Each structure stands twice: as C-alpha cells, then as structure tokens.
Amino acid sequence: MKAVTAKVFDSGGFQAIRLPKEFWVKSSTVKLSKTAAGFIVYEVKPSARRLKAFKALAGSCVDFPKIAANASRNVRRDWE
C-alpha cells in the first residue's frame, strides 16, 4: 500500500490526525508504538479490552468461588 498524507490538528489540548477513509478503524481505541521512523497505529481488538476489564475485576467479589486455571495445553482460549 502506498503512503498517503493526513492532516494533523489540535483538538482540546491534544493533537489529532484526520484519517483518510481507507484507514478508518472500527474500534474507539488504538495502540501506538514508537519506531525509529515515527510511530505505528494498531487497532485494539475488542477481546483484548474485555480481557483487561475482566482482569481488573478479578478478585473484586469475595463471594465468587476460586476457580483453578486451565493448565491443559490442548485447549485454546481466545485471549491466549
């Protein structure tokens, strides 16, 4: 894919980039990673956000029973 130019503008004390339509993302959150040439934008998968929210809640309910982790290597889970 060839490189395209996008506009950078200020929005409420932040910088924003106006993405051309072919670069629109479905999620409301993206992950940024710095590189030697600039930065890369990665779309955050919804399952990763759900896992992060679940981990934040883990242990917050004292009445919830403790369930041992699945140690079996032949069971694939979406978040692994």
ChimeraX attribute file (.defattr): number of C-alpha atoms within 10 A of each C-alpha:
attribute: neighborCount
match mode: 1-to-1
recipient: residues
	/A:1	3
	/A:2	3
	/A:3	5
	/A:4	8
	/A:5	8
	/A:6	10
	/A:7	9
	/A:8	11
	/A:9	11
	/A:10	9
	/A:11	9
	/A:12	7
	/A:13	6
	/A:14	7
	/A:15	9
	/A:16	12
	/A:17	11
	/A:18	12
	/A:19	14
	/A:20	11
	/A:21	7
	/A:22	6
	/A:23	9
	/A:24	10
	/A:25	13
	/A:26	11
	/A:27	10
	/A:28	8
	/A:29	13
	/A:30	12
	/A:31	10
	/A:32	12
	/A:33	9
	/A:34	9
	/A:35	8
	/A:36	5
	/A:37	6
	/A:38	7
	/A:39	10
	/A:40	10
	/A:41	10
	/A:42	12
	/A:43	14
	/A:44	16
	/A:45	13
	/A:46	13
	/A:47	11
	/A:48	13
	/A:49	12
	/A:50	12
	/A:51	13
	/A:52	12
	/A:53	11
	/A:54	11
	/A:55	11
	/A:56	10
	/A:57	10
	/A:58	11
	/A:59	12
	/A:60	9
	/A:61	8
	/A:62	8
	/A:63	7
	/A:64	9
	/A:65	8
	/A:66	8
	/A:67	6
	/A:68	6
	/A:69	6
	/A:70	8
	/A:71	7
	/A:72	7
	/A:73	6
	/A:74	6
	/A:75	8
	/A:76	8
	/A:77	7
	/A:78	8
	/A:79	8
	/A:80	5
